[in-house]
């Protein structure tokens, strides 16, 4: 059984991880909610800041000229100078490093920055780079303007290893765009693309950018793993072989969706042989068996009179829906965060 165990109002842009929830409230203070649902609130900060991320249990915040690592258990803060100027975007954070895109007199630069040593490790051309995905050795970037392009950088030194245009990979006629950040699994990169009419799931060699295989219709909602790729295609759950792109299985859930009155336009997460949907327009959360397509559980957050394109929605965004272990987190368009808990045996 899955139950709603907590509803939190006015939670703007929370950082949600397996360790709990962190957000900045209207008083300019940091609020943390741990896995026991205990709430810790820091004293309000006099200086404006933004939450940059969470690293090794510390909350990382950025002010105009400092990076501050906060240990909320001890209330200890470590401060580091931050002297970037101009328009600045932190694109990715991991370990003590940030991938930063900033505008200089010479144009947009991309850099790997260690915030504890306040040192730039490398710098590269950052023109148009947008969303980043990382494995141990590589950084993959989509583009702001060339929405059909994908670039691969060496993580250690910033060298550009390859760049490909999706429109030059031999897909059927059309002008394709990348729909979401690519996903790494093993030595391959998986990316969903669309021309507005036809979708594809593409598998690329991570070292070269060469196309390994393509699957029509499967690129909008998917999750990659080493052996198989799980996809939600219209009202079907597909399992695709990671080696050759052949479909291993499919489960049609259309009858269950219709019977329960569920809109399949939803955020999708695959976890522990289950599929979870968070309905964007109907705010229905549901859990499905991947193999059989059986509807295991569903819950409507808001009444139908309050939902729809002009009402309350669940944003179509990666940071609106999370599943960690036996917890599920859903953030609606009114900045209300819902915490669900499922039986550990489900």
Buried (B, 14 or more C-beta within 10 A) or exposed (E): EBEBEBEBEEBEEBBBBEEBBBBBBEEBEBBBBBEEBEEBEBEEBEEEBEBBBBBEEBBBBBBEEBBBBBEBEEEEBEEBEBEBEEEEBBBBBEEBBBBBBBBEEEEBBBBBBBBEEEEBBBBBBBBBBBBBBBBEEBBBBBBBEBBBBBBBBBBEEBEEBBBBEBBEBEBEEBEBBBBBBBBBBEEBBBBBBBBEEBBBBBBBEBBEBEBBBBBEBBBBBBBBEEEBBBBBBEBBBBBBBBBEBEBEEEBEBEEBBEEEEBBBEBBBBBBEEBBBBBBBBBBBBBBBBBEEBEBBBBBBBBEEEEBBEEBBBBBEEEEBBBBBEBBBBBBBBEBBBBBBBBEEEE
